[in-house]
Amino acid sequence: HSESDLGPISINWFEELSSEAPL
Amino acid sequence: EPLNEVAIEDPVEDSQRKGSLQMTSKLKSCSGSCSVDVGTVWWEAADFTALCVVTACEASVSLWRHLESGHWGSVHTWHFTKVPVIQIVPLPGVQSLVCVALGGLEISEIRFLFYSSEDGCVKQPLVKTGNINAVLGLKNRRLVSSCGSLQHQEVEVFSFSETGRSKERQALMPPEETVLAFAEVDGMQEALIALTTTDCLVVWNLTSGQLLRKVPLGFSYLGSVCHKAYSDSGLLFVVLSHPHAEESNSCVNPAFQVVVLNPKTARSARLMSLSLPLGITGRYLEGEVKGVSAAAVLTSGTIAVWDLFWGQCTALLPPNSEGSWSLARWSVTDTCLLAGQKDGSVYIYSYT
């Protein structure tokens, strides 16, 4: 699958989502 | 028991990776009641340390040890007179402790089973009660469960000591939909995923309890079960099974599917379908995924094994003269497949 199918990929998704999600 | 080797023979597909299942041992539980689950656990006692087999029927759970004589000897048995056993809950990396789920139509109790050398008795302490939708043993002596439904759902991680004593309880933010199954994420120890009754894939941070993502899969069958997820290069690869798929066409309704998910954008795509070879019919009934191997019991009574890396069915184990298969479990060492029958017989196959 190309990146366009799934959108931009971030290796650090776990840390990034953890900093954004409500506690 | 005579050695029994089964492998796919298909001269047309030279490129196909063929696996081999070779029977190494047979264990016959004499409980007399219907077998509900089987598993393995490392067990340490005063006079031995060994990889033991656990067999569960509705009214009892037994621990078996392979003796030098070649026979299997019962080490301990735990009896349950009030609530029937539904399943064994594997606890990765845990020794000398077994976890079981008990209940009627759904799980109402989770209990630990162990042997106390202090008083020489087997113990079965209660870990959790309630309307439990799903339970999964996690690495580092943790157990996650979801209780209740919709707005009243509680998702909780329970940490325990080597002896099974409670250490800490951490609440995870519940999704709005009822959790059907949890799965660990290989390569990301603090991430946990679950699939809900509306086919949403949920991602949590196990340390903080935060709900990081909720992704509607949309293209799957309702009631799919997530078995395992792998984290790689910023993507999540999730193995799903479809217990409610139709039997008519195994190519259209595969036993397992692998979907790829970008957690950052919440977009997903179907990556791979694990179907049966041509000419083999049957629908997925139940099974287990371990490492890169997936095993499933089919409605035909056959067990099929797939290699997730190659996306191919590598071995088939048709029913033997004693009857159809009802259970397929990987041993904790990954190299053995435990094939169970309703009468309590467990056949151990080495898988290469």
Interface residues (C-beta under 8 A of the other chain):
Chain A: H1 D5 L6 G7 P8 I9 S10 I11 N12 W13 F14 E16 L17 S18 A21 P22 L23
Chain B: M173 M188 E190 A191 V203 N205 S208 G209 Q210 L211 L212 R213 S233 G234 L235 V260 L261 N262 P263 K264 T265 R267 S268 A269 L271
